[in-house]
């Protein structure tokens, strides 16, 4: 498993192979998601990779469900989003990043965010989102994960959709020791890789700076970074306010997103 302390002590221009467990370019650092997954399998008494679509495991009666209040994709109700998220964060800037004090806290957030995605994946298999989860389910799943992360305490959670490559995932901007970055988590990442034995579920990585390269096998190895020129879009707390909690609508002004998101760093406290 990656030691985030070592990552932060190194020059971010160092070659990726020293730290990476995935297909990422210089400046981004992937966790070993299988190791995290094995720990969570023990915690919840399941084997995530073996879950079959549509099988009922009564997850609503277990602690796993605490991370998954929202699971209706585009149809998540406006009133519930308003009650659980918009009213909760009335005093939080719409464009915000989270303050992280040290490497240990960064690792704890990475684990917490990965666990939320893991929990969502288990519910996704049980409910068989979109009829063939996780395939063709990135928009539905990422909307769910966005709302669930906000619900457990992350107002900085952001939905990204690369229109040109037709894939959505989640990013959480942060500031640590004056360095800016993102925790990236993809709740349907395993559909993007040809080798299904090695395809990472809930792919999670840390990137420093405003840009990253996310290049799986999808679309012949295209970069999934949400750029303005690719017609990409986002949903964050600011946009949810503008559209009164209508999770189906997105903002296409990626330049505004990246120019604004680090202006207002806020403290984030997550209770395990």
C-alpha positions as CSV (number, residue, x, y, z in Angstrom):
1,X,0.0,0.0,0.0
2,X,1.3,3.5,-0.8
3,X,2.9,5.5,1.9
4,X,1.5,9.0,1.5
5,X,4.2,10.5,3.7
6,X,6.9,9.4,1.2
7,X,4.9,10.8,-1.7
8,X,4.7,14.2,-0.1
9,X,8.3,14.3,0.7
10,X,9.3,13.6,-2.9
11,X,9.5,16.0,-5.8
12,X,6.1,15.6,-7.7
13,X,8.0,15.4,-11.0
14,X,9.6,12.1,-10.0
15,X,8.8,9.2,-12.3
16,X,5.4,7.6,-11.4
17,X,6.7,4.1,-11.4
18,X,8.2,4.5,-8.0
19,X,4.8,4.9,-6.4
20,X,2.0,3.9,-8.8
21,X,-0.2,0.9,-8.9
22,X,-2.1,2.0,-12.0
23,X,-1.9,3.6,-15.5
24,X,-1.3,7.2,-14.3
25,X,1.2,9.8,-15.5
26,X,3.7,11.9,-13.4
27,X,2.1,13.9,-10.6
28,X,-0.7,11.4,-9.6
29,X,-0.4,8.6,-7.1
30,X,-2.7,5.6,-6.9
31,X,-3.6,3.7,-3.8
32,X,-3.5,-0.1,-4.0
33,X,-7.3,-0.4,-4.1
34,X,-7.3,-4.2,-3.8
35,X,-5.6,-4.0,-0.4
36,X,-8.1,-1.5,0.8
37,X,-10.9,-3.7,-0.6
38,X,-9.6,-6.8,1.3
39,X,-9.6,-4.8,4.5
40,X,-13.2,-3.7,3.9
41,X,-14.3,-7.2,2.9
42,X,-13.2,-8.4,6.4
43,X,-14.9,-5.5,8.0
44,X,-18.3,-6.1,6.3
45,X,-18.1,-9.9,6.0
46,X,-18.5,-10.0,2.2
47,X,-16.3,-10.5,-0.9
48,X,-16.9,-7.5,-3.1
49,X,-15.5,-9.1,-6.3
50,X,-17.8,-12.1,-6.0
51,X,-21.1,-10.2,-5.5
52,X,-23.6,-11.0,-8.2
53,X,-25.9,-8.5,-9.7
54,X,-29.4,-8.5,-8.2
55,X,-28.5,-10.7,-5.2
56,X,-30.1,-9.5,-2.0
57,X,-27.6,-9.3,0.9
58,X,-29.8,-7.1,3.2
59,X,-27.2,-4.3,3.1
60,X,-29.8,-1.9,4.5
61,X,-29.6,-3.8,7.8
62,X,-25.8,-3.5,8.1
63,X,-23.4,-0.6,8.9
64,X,-22.4,-0.6,5.2
65,X,-25.6,1.3,4.3
66,X,-24.6,4.3,6.4
67,X,-22.5,5.5,3.5
68,X,-25.3,5.1,0.9
69,X,-28.3,7.3,1.6
70,X,-28.6,8.3,-2.0
71,X,-28.9,5.6,-4.7
72,X,-31.4,6.7,-7.3
73,X,-29.0,8.3,-9.7
74,X,-30.7,11.0,-11.8
75,X,-33.9,10.5,-9.9
76,X,-32.6,11.4,-6.4
77,X,-35.2,13.7,-5.0
78,X,-34.7,17.5,-4.9
79,X,-36.3,17.8,-1.5
80,X,-34.0,15.2,0.1
81,X,-31.0,16.8,-1.5
82,X,-32.1,20.1,-0.1
83,X,-32.7,18.7,3.4
84,X,-29.6,16.6,3.6
85,X,-27.1,18.7,1.7
86,X,-28.1,22.3,0.8
87,X,-29.5,23.1,4.2
88,X,-26.5,21.4,5.9
89,X,-24.0,23.5,4.0
90,X,-25.7,26.9,4.0
91,X,-22.6,28.6,5.4
92,X,-20.1,26.8,3.3
93,X,-18.8,28.4,0.1
94,X,-20.2,26.8,-3.0
95,X,-16.7,26.5,-4.6
96,X,-14.5,25.0,-1.9
97,X,-11.6,22.7,-1.2
98,X,-10.8,20.9,2.1
99,X,-8.0,21.8,4.4
100,X,-5.7,18.8,5.3
101,X,-3.1,19.4,8.0
102,X,-0.7,16.5,7.3
103,X,0.0,13.3,5.4
104,X,-1.7,11.1,8.0
105,X,-5.0,13.0,7.6
106,X,-4.7,12.8,3.8
107,X,-4.4,9.1,4.0
108,X,-7.4,8.9,6.4
109,X,-9.5,10.9,3.9
110,X,-8.4,8.6,1.1
111,X,-9.5,5.6,3.0
112,X,-12.8,7.2,4.0
113,X,-13.6,8.2,0.5
114,X,-12.6,4.8,-0.9
115,X,-14.9,3.1,1.7
116,X,-17.8,5.3,0.6
117,X,-17.2,4.2,-3.0
118,X,-16.8,0.5,-1.9
119,X,-20.2,0.7,0.0
120,X,-21.8,2.3,-3.0
121,X,-20.4,-0.5,-5.2
122,X,-21.9,-3.2,-3.0
123,X,-25.3,-1.5,-3.0
124,X,-24.9,-1.1,-6.8
125,X,-24.4,-4.8,-7.3
126,X,-27.4,-5.7,-5.0
127,X,-29.7,-3.2,-6.7
128,X,-28.2,-3.9,-10.2
129,X,-28.0,-0.2,-11.1
130,X,-28.9,0.5,-14.7
131,X,-29.5,-3.3,-15.3
132,X,-25.8,-4.3,-15.7
133,X,-23.8,-2.6,-12.9
134,X,-21.1,-1.3,-13.2
135,X,-21.3,-1.2,-17.0
136,X,-22.9,1.9,-18.6
137,X,-23.5,3.2,-15.1
138,X,-20.8,6.0,-14.6
139,X,-23.2,8.9,-14.6
140,X,-25.8,7.3,-12.4
141,X,-23.2,5.9,-10.0
142,X,-21.1,9.1,-9.8
143,X,-24.2,11.2,-9.0
144,X,-25.0,8.8,-6.2
145,X,-21.5,8.9,-4.8
146,X,-21.3,12.7,-5.1
147,X,-24.4,13.0,-2.9
148,X,-23.3,10.3,-0.5
149,X,-19.9,12.0,0.0
150,X,-21.6,15.3,0.6
151,X,-24.0,13.7,3.0
152,X,-21.2,12.1,5.2
153,X,-19.4,15.5,5.4
154,X,-17.5,16.4,2.2
155,X,-19.0,19.7,0.8
156,X,-16.0,19.8,-1.7
157,X,-17.1,16.7,-3.5
158,X,-17.4,17.3,-7.2
159,X,-18.9,15.3,-10.1
160,X,-16.8,15.4,-13.3
161,X,-18.1,14.3,-16.8
162,X,-15.7,14.1,-19.8
163,X,-18.2,14.4,-22.6
164,X,-15.8,13.6,-25.4
165,X,-14.9,10.2,-23.8
166,X,-18.3,9.7,-22.1
167,X,-17.2,8.9,-18.6
168,X,-18.0,10.4,-15.2
169,X,-16.2,10.1,-11.8
170,X,-15.6,12.1,-8.6
171,X,-12.9,14.5,-7.5
172,X,-12.4,16.2,-4.1
173,X,-10.1,19.2,-4.1
174,X,-7.8,19.8,-1.1
175,X,-5.0,22.0,0.2
176,X,-2.2,20.6,2.3
177,X,0.8,22.7,3.4
178,X,0.0,25.2,0.6
179,X,0.0,22.5,-2.0
180,X,-3.2,22.0,-4.0
181,X,-4.5,18.7,-5.2
182,X,-7.4,16.3,-5.7
183,X,-8.5,13.0,-4.4
184,X,-10.0,11.2,-7.4
185,X,-12.4,8.2,-7.0
186,X,-14.1,6.3,-9.8
187,X,-17.1,4.2,-8.6
188,X,-17.3,2.3,-12.0
189,X,-13.6,2.1,-12.9
190,X,-13.5,-1.7,-13.5
191,X,-15.6,-1.3,-16.7
192,X,-12.7,0.8,-18.2
193,X,-10.1,-2.0,-18.3
194,X,-9.8,-4.9,-20.6
195,X,-8.1,-7.3,-18.2
196,X,-11.0,-7.9,-15.7
197,X,-8.8,-9.9,-13.4
198,X,-6.6,-6.8,-12.7
199,X,-9.2,-4.0,-13.3
200,X,-9.4,-1.9,-10.2
201,X,-12.8,-1.4,-8.5
202,X,-13.4,2.0,-7.0
203,X,-10.1,3.3,-8.5
204,X,-8.7,6.0,-6.1
205,X,-5.7,8.2,-6.6
206,X,-4.2,11.5,-5.3
207,X,-3.0,14.2,-7.7
208,X,-1.2,17.4,-7.0
209,X,-1.9,20.5,-9.1
210,X,-4.9,21.5,-11.2
211,X,-4.6,18.8,-13.9
212,X,-4.1,15.1,-14.1
213,X,-4.1,12.3,-16.6
214,X,-6.5,9.4,-16.1
215,X,-5.8,7.0,-19.0
216,X,-7.4,3.5,-18.7
217,X,-8.2,1.2,-21.7
218,X,-11.5,3.1,-22.3
219,X,-11.9,4.8,-25.7
220,X,-8.5,3.5,-26.9
221,X,-6.6,5.1,-24.1
222,X,-8.0,8.6,-24.1
223,X,-7.4,10.9,-21.2
224,X,-10.5,11.3,-19.0
225,X,-9.5,14.6,-17.5
226,X,-12.5,17.0,-17.6
227,X,-11.2,19.8,-19.8
228,X,-13.2,22.8,-21.2
229,X,-12.2,21.9,-24.7
230,X,-13.7,18.5,-24.5
231,X,-17.1,19.9,-23.5
232,X,-16.7,18.4,-20.0
233,X,-19.0,19.4,-17.2
234,X,-19.3,19.3,-13.4
235,X,-21.7,19.3,-10.5
236,X,-20.6,20.8,-7.1
237,X,-22.2,22.5,-4.1
238,X,-22.4,25.8,-6.0
239,X,-24.1,24.3,-9.0
240,X,-26.5,22.2,-6.8
241,X,-27.6,25.5,-5.2
242,X,-28.1,27.2,-8.6
243,X,-30.4,24.3,-9.8
244,X,-32.2,23.8,-6.5
245,X,-30.9,20.3,-6.0
246,X,-31.7,19.0,-9.5
247,X,-28.9,16.4,-9.7
248,X,-29.7,15.7,-13.4
249,X,-28.3,19.1,-14.6
250,X,-24.6,20.0,-15.0
251,X,-22.5,23.1,-15.5
252,X,-20.2,23.2,-18.5
253,X,-18.0,26.0,-17.3
254,X,-14.9,24.0,-16.3
255,X,-12.7,27.0,-16.4
256,X,-14.8,28.6,-13.7
257,X,-14.6,25.4,-11.6
258,X,-10.8,25.2,-11.7
259,X,-10.3,28.9,-11.2
260,X,-12.6,29.1,-8.2
261,X,-12.4,25.8,-6.3
262,X,-9.2,26.6,-4.3
263,X,-10.2,30.1,-3.3
264,X,-12.2,29.0,-0.2
265,X,-10.5,26.1,1.6
266,X,-12.7,24.8,4.5
267,X,-12.2,22.4,7.4
268,X,-13.8,19.0,7.0
269,X,-14.4,16.7,10.0
270,X,-15.6,13.2,9.2
271,X,-16.7,10.9,12.0
272,X,-16.0,7.2,11.5
